[in-house]
Amino acid sequence: MSERIRKGLAIMMVFALATALLTVSGCDGGGTSSDAVEGGTFNFRINEPAFIDPVNLQESEGTQVGQAVFDSLVSFDPITSEVRAAAAESWESNEDATVWTFELVEGAKFHDGSEVTAESFKYAWERICNPENESEISYHLAAVEGYDAMQDGTATELEGVKVVDDYTLEVTLSYGFADFEYVVGHPALAPVPQEAVEADPEGFGDMPIGNGPFKMTEPWAHDEYIKVEKFADYYGDEPNIDGIEFKIIGDIDSAFLEFQAGNLDFTDIPTGQIQSTVDQYGESPDGYTVNPGEQTSLGAEQAIYYLVVNNVDAVMSDAKVREAISLAIDRQEICDKVYEGTRVPASSIVPPGIVGHEEGAFQYSNYDVDAAKAALAEAGYPNGEGFPTIKLDYNTGSNHQDVLALVQEDLAAIGINSELQGSEWAQYLDKLGAKDYQIGRLGWIADYPIMDNFLYPLFTTDSADNYSFYTNEEVDSLLDEARTTTDADERVALYQEAERIVGDNVTVIPMNYYRHVRVVSDRVNEGVYTPNGLFTFETVWLSEAAE
């Protein structure tokens, strides 16, 4: 790969992450020891995913499955997030980072036995960019030449993606993008077998055929489970475990009871039980690597928890109203009561651990009731007089209701009355996309560990993930300019400027920086629950005694 491209941002990133994440000595990033035991099924709790097909792989639950079934061109080190080889064994860019060439591993197979080639990637990417497929994650490929033409229907192919030969993929971008090698590590940009997709598009959505270490054994049983087993012809290192059963359990408390009964190897920890879980099962020394007696993972995530605000709603379109609401929220109380002090209040959308993080980028994120009342009065609602009752939406199945209940109390203190409304995850996303909400909650976990990933998808005018429906030509221009800037320091400065503008507009309301709140069973060895919330299924092993 191109060391020239990587030495600026990547070296800074590795240093920053190694420091911020407090990685302990002796952690080898998920490698297994010589006494690793083979066999067993890993029982892993998830919520019902929105999608598991790469064409729309977009949220944490589906991506957890997708990264086990598919390999993209590159992957990330489980601890440092440094880029490393996957389906591509090497890659390089030209001097201005407009042309990238990827050399694929030869002989890699899909789970149906067909060969993974450069054409497989070209087809997969064009499938994502084809508007007929209604992909909500096509923004990952926005920099590729020909993307706009596919989006507006004037082209059926990505002009910038060239199959040089079976094992060489050349990608030409519309502008220099020095971070592009991080982008192609997202599980959604994995290859797919064209023949299988086109033979049964609907069936592929429920039982996708990938090229990763695990293959599906049966179609997705919605609201029940997703089962995968290790793929015998995988081109990489063979996993230790036989397979994974992703058990779909919507309620955290119910899942924790299943865990305590010995039916789950991985689950969330319910509100109010973090310290007791640490006391009973022990804590991971680095926050990520889990072993018997060190089973609770509380490491910092590359993620932000925030309130998403409908900027085009009649009431929420007033920036002073959004300012008042943000100032009224006691984030520390939420961190203490809901997360037992494991999280800290946020005042930026880009979290710590990402190079360029700037605390205070959102200036109205401090708790100040008097300032909140003043802002509300300036908006024309002194002491909340005349302010309509608003709705606070959230997705069920986690502790979001507890968070929003405390927000509800804080808003009442400045004269704003509100109602809580919960819905299942997929329906909740539909509601946000239809602009059928006023204030909701969302989390954003890094697709790839760069500032761009927290700003470009969330705040550019036409992004499908811009659920605040914010539009600002200056921000759009700054983010476009940042992408084209090959100097790492200059690039970060442009991203920081864009984030400050978004923060001054109180476009969304940062709440807290995520930390893992997960626990594994005592048969889990050398597992790593990474900073971006994905588990290292390919290297974990299960204790023989617990089988």
N, C-alpha and C positions, 0 to 999 in steps of 0.2 A: 504494500500500500504506500501511498505517498507520504513520506515523513514530513515534507515541506508543509503539506496541508495540516497535518496533525500536530506539529510541534507547538503551535501557538495555543489553541484552545484545549486540545486533548491533554497535554502535559499539565496545564493549569488545572484542568478538571480533575485529573487523577490526584493531584496534590490537594486540591480543595476538598474532594470527597473523602480522601484518606484522613484528612484532619477533621472535617465536620462530622463524619460518621463514626469517629472514634473506633476504628478498626483495631482489634487487638492483635498482638503478635501471635503468630502461629496459625492464623486463619489463611488457608490457601485458596480462598475463593470458590470453594465447593468441590475440590478434588476429593477423591475417596481414598481411604487407607487400604492397605493390602489385606486387612482382615474383613473387608466388606462382605456381607452375606448376600447371596443372590436369592430372589424370589419374594413372594408376597404381593398383596394388593394394598395400595395406599388409599385410604378412605378420606377424601378431601371435601369439606363442606363449601358450597358456593350458593349464591342466590340464582334464581332463574336468569340465564343470560338473555341478552337481546338477540345476539347472533353468534354463531361459531364458525360460519363461512367467512373466509378472508375478505370477501367482497364488501362486507360491512362490519368487520371486526373493530369494535369501537370502545367498549367499556370493560371494566376490570374482570367481570365474571366470564364473559366470552373470551377475552384475551387470555385468561388463565388456561382455558382449554386449548385455544388456538396455538399458543406457544409450545404446547406439548405435542400437537399433531403436525405442526408446520415449522420449517426452518426458512428464514429469509436469507438474504445475501450475507449479512453479518449478524453477529450477536454482541452482547455486552457482558463484560466481566461481572459476576454476581455481586461483588463488593464495590469495586472502584468505578464501574460503568465504562471502563475503557473498551473501545471497539476491538473485536476480535473476529477471526474467520468463522464462517458457517457454511452456507451453500456455495459461497465464493471463497476460494482458497487464497486469492490475492486480488488487489485492486489498486488503481492509481488514477490521478486526475491530471489534466494539463495545467499549465501555469496559472491561468485565471479561474480555474475550477469550474469551467463551463462544460467540459467533456470528461466523463468518468468511464473507465473501462474495468469490467469485472471478469475475472477468469474463474469459471465454475469448477467445482469438484467433478471429475469425470466418473461416470458410472453410477451416480446417485440415482435412486429409484423412488418412484411414488409407491404408495401402499398397494396399488393395483398391479405393480410390477412394471409399469411403463417408465421410460427414462426421463429424468429431469434434464431439460436442455434450456438454452437461452430463450428459445421460443416459448417455453413454459412461463417464463417471467414476463415476456412481452405480452402474451395472451392475458395473463393474470392482471397486469397493470391496466391494460386496455379495457378489461372487463370492469374494473373499478371506475374508470373514467367514462364509461359509456352511460349517458344519462338515463337510458332505458332501465338500467339496473338499480337506479335510485340509491346509489351508495352515498352514505353520509361522511365517508372518510377519504374522499378523493383528494381533499386538500393536501394530503401527504405528497401527492405527485404534481402539485400546482407549478413547481419550478421546471418541469419537463417540457421541452419544446413540443408544441402541438396539443398541450393540455386544454387551452382555451377553445381551440377548434373542436375538440371532442365534446367539451361541455356545451357548446352552443349548437352542436349537431351538424357542423359543416365538415367534419372528418370522422372516419370510423377507426383510424389508427393513430397511435402516438408517433408523430413524426420524429421525435427525438430518441426513440428507442430502436436501436439497430441490432439485429442478430448477425454478428460478424461470422460466426460459425457455431456449431452446436454448443460449444463451451465458452464462448466469448460474447458478452453483452456490452454494448456501447451505449451510453446514455448522454445525450446532448441536452443541456439546460438552456432556458431562455435568458439566463443571466448567471453570473458566477455565484455559486453557493458552496462555500467552504465547509459547511456543516452537512452536506448531502450524504456523506458516508454514515452519519448517525441516522438519518431519515430512513435509509434502506434497511435498517435493523428492525423496523416495526413488523410484528407478526402478520399484519394485514398485507404486507407487500411480498408475501411468500408466493411461490409458483403454484399453479393448479393445473391438473391434466385436462386439456381442452376436450378431448373425446368424452371423458366421464361427465364433465360439467354439462355438455350439450346433449348428452344422451338422457339425462334426468336432472334438469336444473333444480327442481323442487326437492328431490331426494338428496341432492348434493348439499343442500342447505342444512338438512338434518343429519347427514352422515358424510361430511366432507372427506375427501381422499387427499392426504397430505404427503409430505416428504420428511416429516420429523421423526423423532425417536419412538413415538407411540402412534398407533393406528386405532381407529374406532372399531369396536366389535359388533355394534348394532346401532340403529338410529337413535338419536336423542329422544329420550322419554321425557317429554316436557313436564316440568314441575316435579320430576321424580329423580332422574339420574342421567349421567352421561358416562359411558364406560369405554376405556381404551386399554390396549395391551401393547407391550413393547413390540417394535417392528423388527423382525429377524434380519431383514436385508438393509437395515439402516447403515448409511455410509460412515457415520461417526462411531464413537465409543458406545458399546452396548449398555443400556441402562441396567442397574442392579435389580430393580423391582420388576415384577411380571406385568404390572399394570396399575391403573388408577381408576377408582370409581368416584366421580364427582357427584356427591350426594347433594341434591337440591333441596335445601331446607331454608325456608324464608325467614323463620323466626330465630333470632340469636339465642334466646333462652332455651328454646326447644333443642337447638343444635348443641348447646353446651351440656344439656342433660344427656344427649346421645353420646357426647364425648366422654362424660363421666361414667357412662355405662359401658364404655369400651367399644363403641360402634363407629367412632370417628378418630382419625389420626391427626386432623388439623381442623381448627375452628376458631371463630371469633370469641372474645371474652366479653360477657355481658357487662352492662353498666353496673358499677359498684362492686365488681368482683375481681378487679385487676390485682390488687395487693394480695388478696387471699389466694389467687391463682399462682402468683409468684412464690408465696410462702409454701404452697403445696407442691408445685412442680419445678421450682427453680427458674432462674432467669438466664437467658443467653448472655454470655460475657460481652459480646460485641453488638448485641441487639438483633442479629440476623442469623447466625449459625446456631442450629439447635441440635441437641444431643440429649440422651437420658439424663435427668437431673438438671438440665439446662434448657428447659422446654418452652419457656415463655419468651416470645419475641416482641421487644418494645423499641426496636431501632427506628431512627428517623427515616421518614419516607421522602421521596422526591415528589411531593404531593401537597396540594393546598385544598382546604375545606373552605368554601365560601358561599355566601348568599347570592344567588343570581337574581337580578332585578329586571323586570320588563321595562326597558327604557322607552317603549312606545305606548305603554299604558297611560291612560288619561291622568291618573294620579301620580304614578311613578316617573313620568317623564320630566318632572321638576327636579333638577339637581339638588336644590335646597332641601327637598323632602328626603331624597336619598342620603344627603349629608346628615340630616337630623336623625334618621334611622340608624345610620352607622355609628354616630357618636353616642347614641342611647344604649348601645349593647355592651354589657359587661362581659367581655370575652374571657377574662381571667376566671370569673365565677363559673362560666360554662366549662372551662378546662378543668377546674377543680371538682365540680360536682358531677359532670358527666364522664370525664376521662381520668379522674383521680389524680390530677396533676401531671399526667404523662405527656400532655400536649401543652404548647405555649401559644399565646395569642399571636395572630398574624397581622402585619401591617404592609404586606406586599403580596402580589399574586405569584411571583417567582419565589419558590421556597429556598431555604438554606440548603447547601450541598450542590446547587446549580451555580456555575460560574456566572457572576453578574448579579447575584442576589443583593438587593439593597433594602435594608430594613427602613420602614417609613416612607416607602414609595407612594403608599396610599395615606395621605396626610390626615384624613378624618377617621382613622381607625382606633384612636384612643377613646377611653371611656370618659365622657364629660357630659353629665346630664344637663348642666346649665347651658352649655354650648348647643346641645341638642335642642333644648327648648327655644333658644334664640333663633336657631336655623329654621325651626318649624314655624315660629312667629313670622320670620322674614318671608316664608313661603305663603303666608296669609292664614295661618292656623294657630293663633295664640292659645297656648295650653291645650292644643288639639281641637279647639272649637271649630265645628264645621267639617272636620276631617272624617271622611267615610270609613266605615269598618273595612279593613283589608283582609285578604286571605294569605295565609302562610302555608305553602305547599311543601310536601316532602314525600320521599319514597319510603314505603314501609319495609320492614324486615331487618332494620338496624336500629341504632339508638337516635335516629334523627328527630323523632318526635320529642325526645327529652331535650334536645338542643333547641328546637323551635318553641317548646313550652317556656323555656327560660327567656328566649327572645320576646315571646308574647308578653311576659311579665315586664321586661325592660321597656317595651313600647308603651305599655299601659301607664308606666310611670311618667311619660311625657304627654299623655293624653291621646295616644293612638290605640284604638281597639282593633283586635284582629281575631280571626278564626283559623284553626288548624285544619288542614285537609291532607289526608294520606292516600296514596295509591301505589299499586305495584310498579316495579321499576320500568318495565317496557311501556306501560300506560302513562307513567309519569313523564318519560321522555317525549312521548307523543303530545302530551299536554304542553310541555315547554315549547316544542317545535311549532305548535299551533298558536302560540302566543296567548294561550288560555290560562294565564296565571298573572300574579302581580309580583310576589316574592316567593322564591323557592330556595332549595339548597342543592349544591352540587359539589363534587370533588373532582379535581383534575390530577391524575397521576401521569408522570412523564411518559409519553410515547417513546421519547428518546431524550437523553439528559442535556438539553440545551435551552437557553432562554427563549429562543424562537418558538419552541413547542408550547410554551405557556402564554405567549402573546399573539402569535399569528392566528392560530385556530380560534381563540376565544374572542378576539377583538377586531379582526379585519371584517370589512363590511359584508362580504358575500360568503363568509365561512358558515358551513352547516352547524358548527359547534358554537356559533355566536348566539347563544340563547338569550342574551340581553338585548339583541337587535340594535346594538350600538353601531353608529357610523360616524367616522371622523376622518376626513381626507388627509389631515396632517399625520394622524397615526398610521393610516394605510401607507402613506409615502415613506415614513420613517422605517416601518417594518420591511418594506420593499428594498429600501436603501441598505438596511442592515444585512439583508440576505446577500446582497451583491458585494459586500465589503469583505475582502480577504484578510485584512489586518485584524487580528483577534481583539486587540484593545479597542480599536475604533468601532468594531462591530458590537461589542458589549455596550459601549457608550451610547450607541444609537438605540439599542434595545431598552436601555435604562431610561432614556429620554421619553420613549414611547410609553413605557410603563408609568412614568410620573404623570403624563397627560391623562391617561386612563384613570389613574388614581385621583387626580384633581377633579375629574368629572364624576367621581363615585359611581362609575359604571357598574361595578359589582361591589360586594362588601366582603373583604377577606375576614375570615373568622379564626382559623387556627391552622398550624402546620401539622399535618398528619404524623402520627407515629404508629408503628405496628401495635396491634392489640390482639395477638394471636397466641395460641398454645398448641403444642403437638403432643402426641402420646409418647410414652416411655419406650416405645419400640422404634422410634424415628432416630436415625443416626446420620450425622454429617449432612443434614439438610440445610439449605440456605434460603431464607425468605428475603428476597432482594429488596434494595431501597425503592425500586419501582413496583413492588407488590406482586412479583411473580416468583413462584416456587421452583427450585432447581430439581425437577423430577428426574432428570437424566443422571444425577449423581447420588441421590439419597439412597440409603439402604435401611432395611427393617431388621430388627433384632430377631434372631432365630427363636429365642426362648419365648417370644410373644406371639409366635404364629399359632 
